[in-house]
């Protein structure tokens, strides 16, 4: 059997690019999780804001919001770092290899 080397060359990706794509996917998932949770918290706070603060749940709401912001910020950082890692090789990187 003969192998089609042209096709194998097209499909060949290095580990750095694969890690970059994985980071992008994880970043998008993290942003979605943080955004959905933040939306739920804001809707709950809007509907029951006075009731929750009367019983002292204001600090828990703030902590939950901060956790959502961390998910969103970490997701954005993963997307940018993954895009940096997944880019095509430049001429200088090919010359070094």
Secondary structure, DSSP 4 states (H G I P E B T S, - for coil): ----HHHHHHH---HHHHHHHHHHHHHHHHHHHHHHHHHHHHHHHHHHHHHHHHTT-HHHHHHHHHHHHHHHHHHHHHHHHHHHHHSPP-HHHHHH-
